[in-house]
């Protein structure tokens, strides 16, 4: 998960925290961006995620991470197209969710 903010530090103690998952590995990208490695087995629901530069003091503002049920794609059309034309792409499948 990409987390954007300010004043992230390039330190080994840089971590993310999600309730039910605990402390997570964080990768420093730049002072305004961190990537948090989220476990694949998180059940579908909403979680608060926060970041710490030192593994102890976490950000005052947590962000909401919404984990969704996996969806299935049965077909995509068209299967070919020209790079000069913007196609309308249709996905057929199951378990799509409106998350707007």
Buried (B, 14 or more C-beta within 10 A) or exposed (E): BEBEBEEBEEEEEBBBBBEEBEEBEBEBBEEEEBBBEBEEEEEEEEBEBBBBBEBEEBBEEBBEBEBEEEEEEEEEEEEEEEEEEEEEEEEEEEEEEEEE
